[in-house]
């Protein structure tokens, strides 16, 4: 083989290698990985199964990869919210959503169409009674600063007269099981769960005021085109048969567009908790 031929082969091989490198580089630019962090309303291993269909759906819709970051508990979740760059997307109740918007410039994309309320349920012996009848009793809830826990503080504002709050539940449905197990007299849960599951052995003591539906927000570091893809995909979840079970589990009938004004002022529910500023 002549030196000219060898030189030509080297040029072609180099060009081929550069072409492959450009393709790989383009692929890495086009496909990114994003963290999705929901409130710890499930244990991490359960959350992985619950949210997998939704994250797979978003990955398919956007061409990017969505991975679950499941916080261990509300204490670590609240601690991480206070830090910058904690996640790329979050799934938050109104008080956390407003805090992220105001303090970290998160952008609300969508929220559950139905407003959120919480219901205080108790054993039938408390039927027809006011919340004060539960003073000295045990009430099960998710740990602080969940919205349910924060609402209990409003239901019982007198620091001298308080029920005993049991915040060991690992899910909202678990709070009811604690009552059924005889460890508590009452539980506070999202009202949609009370309606969906139905608890004939428990009575409603009080229902909270309305909050905007739970929201999905994006970090300001997420490119606008990705935020738009995610928003559009979420606004069309009703047409995705693979999401039927997860939507039912999360109490979602559909999402609607969300804006910062929807949640304005709701971060005040966090004002009594350590770290709020």
Secondary structure as UniProt FT lines:
FT   HELIX           3..30
FT   STRAND          33..38
FT   HELIX           44..62
FT   STRAND          65..68
FT   HELIX           74..81
FT   STRAND          89..92
FT   HELIX           94..104
FT   STRAND          107..112
FT   STRAND          118..123
FT   HELIX           124..126
FT   TURN            127..128
FT   HELIX           131..134
FT   TURN            135..136
FT   STRAND          138..140
FT   TURN            144..145
FT   HELIX           147..155
FT   STRAND          164..166
FT   HELIX           172..180
FT   TURN            181..182
FT   STRAND          186..190
FT   HELIX           191..197
FT   TURN            200..201
FT   STRAND          202..207
FT   STRAND          215..218
FT   TURN            220..221
FT   HELIX           224..234
FT   TURN            235..236
FT   HELIX           237..239
FT   HELIX           241..243
FT   HELIX           244..250
FT   STRAND          255..257
FT   HELIX           260..263
FT   TURN            264..265
FT   HELIX           266..270
FT   TURN            271..272
FT   TURN            274..275
//
